[in-house]
Each structure stands twice: as C-alpha cells, then as structure tokens.
Amino acid sequence: MHRPPLLTAVLRGLALVLGLGLLVTPASAAGRDGSAHRPGDGSALLGVLQDAVRQGSPGALAQSRTGRRVRDLAAGVADIATGERPDARMRFRIGSVTKTFVATAVLQLVAEGRLRLDEPVADVLPGFVDRNGNDGAAITIRMLLSDTSGLYEYTNDPRVEQITQQDPAHCFTPRELVGFALDHPPLFAPGTSWAYSNTNYSLLAMVLEQVTGQSYGDLITRRILRPLNLAATSFPGCSPLLPAPRLHGYTKPDPAGTQIQEATYYNPSFAAGNGDMISTVGDLNRFDSVLLGGRLLPARLLRAMLTPTPGSFPNTDVFRYGLGAVIARTPCGVTVYGNAGSIQGYETWMSGTRDGRHTMSFVLNQDWLDPTDIITQAITAEFCPR
C-alpha cells in the first residue's frame, strides 16, 4: 500500500508468455501441525494466482506454511524476456511490508524503555516537525505507528517525482522525505482522524536512528534479519540492484496502459524507511510467523500492534490498520495479520493467523492491477475451511 512516483524504465517490447503451475514442497514428512486453520490442497489459492495472471499480471508467486508443511504456488512468468517461471527462492521488492519491520523495531525499543508509545516526537527530534502548523509536541510515537498523526503524504509532493526523473541515482534520506511533507500543513489535528501516510514511517526511521545511533537498515538487520536467518531479506539503500535469483517487476507508464516496461532495477530510496526492503515469500512467512508467535515482542506490545485503529481503512469492512500491521478478516471469520506492499513493479501481501502457525505470502510482479480484491480472494482461499 505504498504507491511511489513512477521511475523511468527500459521498454521490454515482448509478448507475455503465460504458464500455470503448482509446486508442493513438504519440509518434512506429513504430520500433525497443531494449526486450527488447515488449508486445502492449494488449488483454490492457485486459482487466485491464475486469475491474476489472466487479468494481466505477468506472474504470481505464493507460499503457504502450516506447521511443518510448505506449499509453493506459481503462475505466469518471472521474466517475460526468457519465460522463466516464478520460484519461491526469488527476491522482489516488498513495498510497505517494510513498515511491519520498522514497527517491530520501534516496539522493541519501547519494550526496552528507550521509547514510550505516547512519547511526543518532539522529545526525540526537538523542533524538527515544527513548521507549517505541524507540531512535534502533539504527535506521539503511537500516532506515527497507527497513521493518526495527520502528517502530509510526502509522495504527493511533485518534487519527489521530479527528482527521481531528473536524477534516478539521487539518494533520498528519511529526513529529506519527511522534509517534503513538512512543507505542507497537516491533514488534520494529531490523533483526530486516520490517513495512510508513508511520511509516518520515514519519520519513525529517523526516530530509530536518533535513539540508537544506527541507521534504520543496520538496526533492523542486527535485531531481526540476522537472528531469524532471513538471509534473502535486505535493505538495498540507494542501490538499483535486485539480487539473484530475482522476480522481475513490470509497470505500465503510459496512460493508455498499452505498453509494459521492466521495473526491476531502480534506486528505491524514494521509499526510505517505509517501503524500500527486498525479500522472498519464504522470508516473509518466517518473519510473520515468529512475530505473531510472540518471539519478537512482549505480549502487551504485540496486542497493541494487532489492535485495529478506529476509523482505519474506512471504505472496507475487510481491512483495518494496527501499529504497522494490516488486520484482515476473512468471510469465514478467520482474522489474519500482516501487511500489504505496493511499489513500482510489485504488489506484495504477507499474512498469518494470530498464533503464527499458519502463514501465507504472495507477490504479483506488476503494479497496475488493484490488489484489494486479489488479497481478499487469496486469504479466503488459503485460510477459510472448505
């Protein structure tokens, strides 16, 4: 749910080669996994991926985990130039799923007493927010996490797109991105409403750096990625490279939507602190499972993270926002927790049951289909009993 400005990409004038398939990879012999939400044989979720490809996504890739069983599902292609199939080992850009990693690190500092949820931002970054009617003394850490700060969405400032077009190698910093937002008045008084804003998480990245003296990427790598052995997950900084094996991303920059351009290699720093990470479906499932299983946060802070914010996502009954987490309720009543990410070339979803024993993540390697219905269909297919 991070939609950054378009970047210049190289046109790959090639026809799509579509393929559909199912790969089942048991991690060990079948056995009791203790999950209350057992999926079917994967055909329903595979059907959702196939439908996304029929709607125009070059490819779709998912992985579900229930206890000791792992199922990989693929449709379409990972690279329209070669026809290579999507593979669960492939890396991709996860967009706003980054926010859950950032929120987890912030809440870990709260658990250690180095931050307070209701601490004003002004206590950490004195004077920084205070201009154009923005008031750092009135905005708390909790408001940033829950998108209730009222800060302007910096991606709506035309300078961000202008800079990325004029100088694709420009290395944005969280401070610079938040600065664009602070050149605008707030959308509403802090704590009085809800509006999704990437600005909040770039500002939280600054908070992490101010409190710890480390860059937000290094901090999250040391606290989360390395301990969980998420070896395929990384912060690329300003590098345009996407490590192999990779799922190529695609975009349609022309208004008519008739051309497809590759959007795999680009500098993602325009999403610094809120949408710049790279990962795989397996690493996302691992992270979500450990987080929901209570191994990264104390129970009280995990409950706070997973508590819906009143008024969040007001136009849907399916989704709510917590503290850096999206809460989704399926038609059969199962609630799952994770996040969604939209960034040029990719749409990503991460989800798991409250105990962390059943997870499912997927990615589409395009950015022009509305992911909302696809996510709803995918979680219904995976988490609702037949």
N, C-alpha and C positions, 0 to 999 in steps of 0.2 A: 504494500500500500504506500510505496514511495514512488512517485512519478517524477523523475528529474527531467531537466530540459533535454531535447534531442541533441545528439552529437553527430558530427559528420562521419559517415562510414562509407566504405567502398562497396559499390553496387556489385552484387554477385548475380548476374543475369542468367540464372539457372532454374530450370523447372524443378519442382518438388518431386522427390521420389518417396512415396509413402509405403511404409511397411508396418505390420501389426504383429505383436507377439507377446508371449508370456514366458517369463523365466522364474522358476521356483527354486530357491536356494535354501534348503534347510541347514541351519547352523550345526545341528547335531541330530541324533535320532529323535523321532517324534515322541512326545511325552506330555504329561500334564504341565501346563504353564501357569496355572493359577489365575489367569485372566478371566474377568466376568464378561468380557466382550469379545467373544471369539468371532473372527471373520469367516466368510465362506471360503470358496476355493479361489478367490481373486478375480473371477470372471466379471463381477459387477464393477469393480474398480477399473479393470482393464477396459471395460466398455466405456467408462467415462473418459479415459485417456484416448481411446479410439475416436470418440465423438469430438474431442478437442482437435484431433488431427483432421477429421473431416471438416471441421469449421475453419481450418486454415493454419493451425499451429504446425510448423514443420515437424516437431517431435514432442513427445511427452514421456516422462520417466517418473516412476513412483517406487517407493519401498515401504512395505509394512512389516512391523515386528510385533509378535505376540510371544512373550516369554523367550523361548529358545528357537522359535520358528521365524525365519526371514523369507519374505517373498518379494522378488523384484519383478516389476512390470514395465514394459516398454511398448511404445507405439511410434510410428513415423521414423524420422531420421535425426541423428545428432549433427550431421553436416550435409547440407544439400549439395555440396560440390562432389562429395565422394559417396554419398548414400550410406555412410557408416551408421550403424544402429545405436541408439542410446544404451548406455551401460551404467550400472549403479556406481561404478568407480569414477565416473566423470564429474569434474568440477564445474561449477557455474556460479554466477553472481546471485546472491540471496536477497538483495534489497533490504527492505525493512525488517526482515527476520533478524538482522543485526541488532535491532532495538532490544530484543529479549536478552542478548548477551550483555549489552550495555546496562540494562536494568538490573540484571543479576549482579553485576559487579558493583553497582551503586548500592544495592540492598545488602551485599556482603559488607560494605563499609559501614552501613547502618548497624548491622549486627555486631560489628566490632566497636561501635561507639564513636567512630570517626566522622559520621554524619548523623543527622536526625531527619526523619521523613518530613517533619513540619518545620525544619530549619529554613529560614529565608535564604534565597540565593545571595543576597547582599552580604550575608555572614561569610560566605566562601569567596565571592568575587565582588568585593566592595566597589560600588559605583559603576560597575561595568554595564549593567542593564538600564541605568537611569537616564534615559533620554526619550524625547518624543512621547511623553506620557507613560512610558514603561517604568515600572517601579520594582526594583530588585528586592526591596524590603517586604513587598506584598506577595511575591511569588515564592512558593516553597518547593523543596525537592519533590514532594508528593505531587504537586501540581504539574511539574515538568514530566514526571513519570506517567501521569494519567491524562496528559493533554488537556489540562484545565487551566493553563497559565494565561491564555489569551494572547500569547506572542504571535506575531505575524508569521505566515509561512514564507520562509526566505526563497523557496523555489519559484514563488510568484513574482519575485523581483526580476525585471528583464535583464539586469546586469549579469546574472548568473549565466544565462544562455548566451549573452553577447560575449562574455569572456571565454566560455568553452568553445565557441565557434571561432573566435579570433585567435585563441592560443590553446589548443587542445592539451598541451603539456602543462598548463598552469596548475600549480599545486595549491589547491584550496586548503585552508585550515579551518577547524571548527570556529575559531574566533572570527575569521573573515566572514564565514557564512552567517553566523549569528549577527554580525555587524550589519549585514544587508537587512535582516529582519528589524533590527533596532532603528533603522532609518524610517520606519513606519510606525504609526501609533498602534496600540494594541487593538485586537478584535473585540475584546470585552474585558471587564474588570476581572482580575485574577480570582479564580475559584467560583465564578458565577455562571459559567457555561462550559461547553466542551467543543473543541475543534481539533481535528487531527493536524499536527504540525511537526514537520521534521526539525524545525528550529529547536524544539524542546530537547531533542536528543543530541544535537550538536552542542547545545549548552551543557547537557549532562556530561558529555565527553570532556568539556572544559573543567567541570567540577571534579571529575575523576583525576584529571591531570593536576589540578591545583592542590587537591588533598594528598595525593600520593607522590607527586614529583615525577611520575612516569607518564609516557604517552598512553592514551587510552588503549591503543592496539597492543602495546607491550604489556600493559597491566592485565588485560583480558587473556592474552596468550599465556601469561605466567599463572594466573589464577584459575583459568577454566580450560583452555585448549590443551595445554600440556598435561595437566593432571588427568584429564579424561581421554588422553591419547587421541585427540581429534586432529590427526596428522594431515588431513586433507583440507582443513579449515584454516583460513589465514586472513590477515589484513594486508591488502596489496599496497596501501599507501597511495602514491601517485603513479605507480607502475601500470601500464596498459596491458601487461601480460596476464594471461589466464593459464595456469599450469596444466600440462597434460597429465592424464587424459582429460579432455575437455568436451563439454556440450556447447556447441556453437550457438550463439544467440542471433536473433534476426529482428529487424524493425521495418516499418513501412513509413518512410519520412514524407512522402508526397500526400497531399490532402485526399486525392482520389483513392489511395491505398492500392495502387496497381503494381507498384514496384516493391521488391523485397531486397533490403540491404543487410549485409552482415553487421552485427553489433556485438562482436565478441571481444575485440581488443580496443579498450579505451581507458583513459585515466578516470577512475571512479571517485576522485577526491571531491567532486561536487556534492557527494553524499557523505562527507566525512563525519563520522560519529553516529550516523543514523541509517546508512544503507550501503556501506562500502565493502562488506565482507564477501569472501568466496568460501564455498563449502560443497558437500555432497549430500545426497539423500540419506546415506547411512550415518554420516556425522551428525546431521540434524536430528535424526531419530535418537541417536545416542545421547546428545545433549538434552533433548526434551525429556527423555526417559529418566535421566539422572536428576534433572531439575525437579520434575514432578514427583519423583521418588523421595525427595527431601534430603538429598545429599549435598546440595549446594547452598541452601538457605535454611535458617531455623523455621520451624513450623509457623510461627506467628507472621513472619515476613513472607513466606510462601503463600499463606492465606491472603495477606494483603495484596500480593501480586495478582492473585487469581480471583479477586473480588471485583465484580463488574462496577464500572464507574457510572453513576446515574446519568442518563442522557447521552451516553456514548453510542455512536453509530445509530442515530435516531431514525433512519429510514429503513431499518431492517429489524426483524424480530429474531434473526438467527445469530447475529454477531454483537458482542459487547467488548469493551476495552477495559483492561485492568491496569496494572502498572507495568507497561512494556510487554503485555501479553494480550492476545486476542482470545476471547472465550466464545465458543461456537456451540450452539445447541442443535442437535440433530432432530429430525421429525419423530424419531422413536424415543426421544427423551435422554439419550446419552449426551453428556456435555464433554467437549474436548477442549484442550488448552494448547496454545502455541502462538503462531504469528503468520502473517502473510507478507510477501515482499514483491514489489513491482519496481523494476529498474530496466533501463533500456536493454532489450533483448531477452528478458526473462520475467516469468511470473512464478513465484515460489510459495509453497504452503508447508507448514510444519504443525503437527498436532499430536496429542496424546491424551489418554484417559487420565483421570485425577491421580491414580496410583502410579502412573508411568509405565505400566506393564504392557500396554498396547499403544503403539505409535504408528503414524503414517505421515510421510512427507512426499511431496511431488514437485515437479518443475515442468513448465512449458517453455520451450526456447523461442518465445516471441513475446511481443508487448502490445499487440493490438486487440486481442480478444478480452472482453470483460471477464475477469477471473471470478467474480462473485458467484455466479451460477455454477461454474465448474467446481469451485471449492465446496459449495453446498452439496452438489451431487457426489463428489468424491468422499466427503465424510459420511454421507448417508450410505454409500456403497460399502465403505470399509467398517463403520462402527455400528450400524444397525443390524440386528439379527434378522435373518430371513423369515 
